[in-house]
């Protein structure tokens, strides 16, 4: 799997929404809309937590989680 493809797709998907989309990896919080932040984080096989807050949070959660699944990245969507 190309991590670069996953990172670009995650960022593009997150940027379609007004909600804040934040990925927690261990003790770091990363803005999923930031390609640079993702590049430094999406390494190894961590378990990630996805935190989404905002006016279109439900749609954003589903869309971003689908991209994680497509690229076989382990993410837990937090309520």
C-alpha positions as CSV (number, residue, x, y, z in Angstrom):
1,X,0.0,0.0,0.0
2,X,1.2,3.5,-0.8
3,X,1.1,5.6,2.3
4,X,1.3,8.7,0.1
5,X,-1.9,7.8,-1.7
6,X,-3.6,7.3,1.7
7,X,-2.4,10.6,3.1
8,X,-3.5,12.6,0.1
9,X,-6.9,11.0,-0.1
10,X,-7.4,11.4,3.7
11,X,-6.5,15.1,3.5
12,X,-8.7,15.7,0.5
13,X,-11.6,13.9,2.0
14,X,-11.3,15.7,5.4
15,X,-11.1,19.1,3.6
16,X,-14.5,18.6,2.0
17,X,-16.1,19.0,5.4
18,X,-16.4,22.0,7.7
19,X,-16.0,19.8,10.8
20,X,-12.7,19.5,12.6
21,X,-11.2,16.1,11.8
22,X,-8.4,15.1,14.3
23,X,-6.4,11.9,14.5
24,X,-5.0,10.8,17.8
25,X,-2.0,8.6,17.5
26,X,-0.6,7.6,20.9
27,X,-0.2,11.0,22.6
28,X,-0.2,13.2,19.5
29,X,-3.1,15.0,17.9
30,X,-3.0,15.6,14.1
31,X,-5.2,17.7,11.9
32,X,-6.3,15.3,9.2
33,X,-6.7,18.3,6.8
34,X,-2.9,18.9,7.1
35,X,-1.0,16.7,4.7
36,X,2.3,17.5,6.5
37,X,0.9,16.4,9.8
38,X,-0.3,13.1,8.3
39,X,3.1,12.4,6.7
40,X,4.8,12.6,10.0
41,X,2.2,10.4,11.7
42,X,0.9,7.7,9.4
43,X,3.9,5.5,9.8
44,X,4.0,2.0,11.3
45,X,0.8,0.2,12.2
46,X,-0.6,2.3,15.1
47,X,-4.1,2.1,16.2
48,X,-5.5,5.6,15.5
49,X,-8.5,7.3,17.0
50,X,-10.5,9.7,14.9
51,X,-12.2,12.7,16.6
52,X,-14.7,14.6,14.5
53,X,-16.6,17.7,15.7
54,X,-18.7,20.2,13.8
55,X,-21.8,20.8,11.8
56,X,-21.3,17.9,9.3
57,X,-19.5,15.5,11.7
58,X,-21.5,12.4,10.9
59,X,-20.9,12.6,7.2
60,X,-17.2,13.5,7.8
61,X,-16.8,10.5,10.1
62,X,-18.2,8.1,7.5
63,X,-16.2,9.5,4.6
64,X,-12.9,9.6,6.4
65,X,-13.4,6.2,8.1
66,X,-14.1,4.8,4.6
67,X,-10.7,6.1,3.3
68,X,-8.9,4.5,6.3
69,X,-10.6,1.2,5.7
70,X,-9.8,1.4,1.9
71,X,-6.1,1.7,2.8
72,X,-6.2,-0.9,5.5
73,X,-5.4,1.6,8.3
74,X,-6.6,0.7,11.8
75,X,-8.8,3.6,13.0
76,X,-11.4,3.8,15.8
77,X,-14.0,6.5,15.2
78,X,-14.8,8.1,18.5
79,X,-18.3,9.3,19.3
